[in-house]
């Protein structure tokens, strides 16, 4: 400034502190005075105001109208970060939805930026003295030592980590054959080792287990109802889910109460943003609304409802035919020549919300709630009688979670939760005046505490305590003959958990060790459940993985009668009683190799699994063991293979699963035989093409048929028909015919503005319209004195169309 004053014979009036913070190369001596002033103004917040001939007043352009300002940007997504706290002196401000913040300040020093989920950052105030606002990038903070070894596993938005965890990011989801949305339970069935033996999402079998042996959590709330439409649609709105974690084996010690897989669905996000989505397909309409209420408060609400009670689409018709076949509704008076008219009215809905409040730079509170309902009304008419029936399912759950980041190395989490589920059925017989009512009610509540510490860049440890109380009530009532049963059991459990995740300095070796100690008050039973996951990079692209775990669960599902709950829902939840229904215990181990390089992904994994304490009435027997009660176990040996290749705009994959799944019930003859859910061979494949927001997927699913027991002979007692019986061959000694399904999906997205996207999608399930027999049982037809077989078929050709607007 002194040099410019001498060269151009001008005087500057200024405060030294306003200009002393700037440091940059001086302007070229040969340019004009005005060019020099413009040069300085373009690199600082200094402004020059003429105060007479040859006189200038210099001031720093910082004021409430022109504050120091900045934008906080996510280093990966490039999006603004909302809810971060910026500290300077004794003052604190928050960033807005687009990451913007400002400070009316001209002193020297630094600011500190803090946000849960990001590494803390310190920035010198001198960096803000530039024209406009300073862009500051924040890095996501990762405390779990888990690395992704397959960024695109089957589809965009699905990744596989070295600990075997599969992570689904619905908002980044690409496309899978037969799906127009990332339905979590339909997506699961694309994974090797996961099938549904009856094509429903309410009967998912992971490595031979039953559906109730899987743990489903939604924001920490245990879900006992996982489906709509009595098994054909997932109960979880895909518009809202942010992250879905799936563990087939080697789950962290945090997860209990399951002897098979664990599925953890979270709607929490480190970058809350204003977003709205409306979607409609041929089954339901859905919405999502996300809004930043203030700089510290974020609310997300979503919901779905079918409109089938107003308009029955062809898609709904196929779903109806699949669900209602061979039930009380469709089997009315099958042996009598009486004309019966039957009408049904069905609807479902779900609602969920997630609220987040940033208390300060260290603490954030999350409050989540979910509610869902399915309702089916049946109206049956003859010339002389009108009878009604109803089947309803409902779930309500809530949780509150306080997440704290005390400093760079210490975190904690406290959560309380409650979950309530009720299934109720009533029916009036069209044959007589008999009326029945059944209900199954569950109330689950608990608290979870967890503390984590990063001991070094290579070692993270955590410890926790969990309390759980669950009550189960089963009610049955019949008027003719008069009968009533009301049973309620309560179980209280305590668990302590410990987890350690280690990575070697070279990153080639990773070990995750966990231990869970479970104590069940009701049975005075203590169980130690170790968990271990080991991975080693053998050479570039080739990784060895070993996993093992022990787990237990005290609540399960059983089938009292095949026609319970109108035959649509046969299973009811029950608690272990220590005698006829024991606590189930499982042991799993797996060994695998993964190769990932140059667009290729190949995995092979062998596994062993044994589950003890199962009851025969939980296994859906419809042969000589249908009315026998026994406890036993099942053992599965198998392996899974996946081969995937990505090209420029096209990628393809094929998976194969083999398992040998056998029961052992000591009181049965014979005691050992094939499991009802045994699928010896299963192959899934897909080809997916993506270009310019257009996606197309074509895939196939093939598997061997389900085990079945054929009749050997039968006897009919005309004097006492109840004594009529079928004599069966050896249990599960034959199989149904193989199942094959070919599916396709296509979608296209258009941009309608800066933040508005429109997506149109279509899908067709079972393009070939194959009549796949998914189950078969036998009964005596007293009119013809013969044994007849009753088949249940999978979905026929089922098209679906959907449109989605995001803004």
Protein Blocks (a to p, Z undefined) as FASTA:
>chain_A
ZZmmmmnopaddddfklmmmpccddddfkbcfklmmmmmmmmmcbdcddebehiacdddd
ddfklccddddddfklopacehiacdehjbccdddfkopacdddfbecddddddehiacd
dddfklmmcghjdddddddddfbdcddfbfbghiahiacdfkopacddfklpcbdehiab
dcfklmmmmpghiacfkopaklcceehiafklpccdeehiacfbfbehhhpacfbdfklp
mbdcddfbhpafkbghiabdcddddfbdfbdcddddddddfkbccddddddfblmbccdd
dddddfklmoccfklmmmmmmmmgoifklmgoklbccddddddddddddddddddddfbl
mbccdddddddddddddddddfkbccddddddddddddddddddfblmbccddddddddd
ddddddddfkbmcdcddddddddddddddddddfbfkbccdddddddddddddddddfbd
cddddddddddddddddddddddfkopaccdddddddddfklopacddddddddddfbgh
iacdddddddddfbdcddfbfkgghllamcdcdddehlmmccdddddddddddddeehia
cdddddddddehiafklnopabfklmpccdddddddddddddddddfklccddddddddd
ddddfkbccfbdcdfklcfbacdddddddeehiacdddddddddddddddfbdcddfklm
mlgccddddehkbccdddddddddddddddfbjklccddddddehklopacdfbdcdddd
fklopacddddddddddddddddddZZ
